[in-house]
Amino acid sequence: MMPRHKEDQQVKVAESAGTIDKPSRRSFLEKGSAVLAATASLPMIAAAQQTRDMSGDNHTGVNETQPGPINKTLDSAEPDSVFSPKTDAGGQPPFKYPFSYAHKRIEAGGWTRQVTVRDLPISKKMAGVEMRLIKGGIRELHWHVGAEWAFMTAGKARITAVDQNGRAFVDDVNPGDLWLFPGGIPHSIQGVGPDGCQFILVFDDGNFNEFETFLLTDWMHHTPKEVLAKNFNVPDSTFSNVPTRELFIFPRDLPRPLAEEQKEVYQGTGPVPNTFAFFASTMQPSKVNAGGSVKIIDRKNFPATSIAAAVVTLKPGGLRELHWHPNEDEWQYYVAGQGRMTVFSAGGHARTMDFHDGDVGYVEKSMPHYIENLGNTDLVFLEVFPTPDYQDISLAEWLAHTPSRLVDQHIGTGEDFLRKIPRKEAVITPE
């Protein structure tokens, strides 16, 4: 049975938010307000909280009431910030930013918005972009200084690129697939599904700005026509219709059939030696058990990539076990579901935050953390790292490979417990 003090806390938060009624169900990839979605799903969060009692506080004393103004919507969606677990100690800066807070630039061919270090100060090494392209919508030919890693969340896209040796790349990607364009490689994206496409882009630079990239139309507009004519050995009039401003995201006719376009662009130099696309949607999980599954994609199975990633699915009640990443920071995107993460940092600082679909999370290098599914549906999220090699160290694996007497002298659990810890990390629990 759930402790009375925990039940009182949940009822108090739910009543203040007016969310006692049964919520409506949202579709898997609906991209409405993450905050409102979290409010609608509060009863599911409360139900999941019945399985845990980490605070040890009753939160019913007069010193813990909130008689003044509060943001009921945010408070109901962020119970671990309203009354944090007793194990939290503060001092850890916020490591979450919802895409719903980001400004959305809307163009004729779709829209885009971004979360960078300017929005989430802790996100120094990586930035994220969410983009929607209508059917036929084109993210114009362009390139970046840094690498672009992408994950498809809806629809179908045609992607193209050309490398430094003139070798071409054209392919189609679907939900669950991803791509990697190295820094400086020119590329494009077009929505070709019946309802276009939507995807997440991750860049290995926290200061990245999606609205300040190298664009084909912008470059040509800022180059004298006589120079363009000399470059291509054609009349100046050839460039009379070059747009006077960037196109950025714009609608056009659908491309020709994939095989036809591949045959056209491969002439002379052939395709890139390592494809820029990775079809993770058809990949078998790297690890699967009762708690969920994980797909790890790095240069061992995706040679073209300079950015490692994991696609994690946690079943209800599942836990991405206590662990840390010794080689790089971790950028997260929550695709579906709701959960919580606690991040611990040196000096005894710790903070717990709640996550919902559409949220960005960030964990700095070597900081221990876990992710727990609090809902009654699968929690799906991305772990992305600005390095080609995926690495992690789990608490269980560390303790299992350290002399049991030494560990017991630290934590007093008894050596029998320590000897039974599996020698290989679980990644996801329960197994």
Order of alpha helices (4+ residues) and beta strands (2+ residues): alpha-alpha-alpha-alpha-alpha-beta-beta-beta-beta-beta-beta-beta-beta-beta-beta-beta-beta-alpha-alpha-beta-alpha-beta-beta-beta-beta-beta-beta-beta-beta-beta-beta-beta-beta-alpha-alpha-alpha-beta
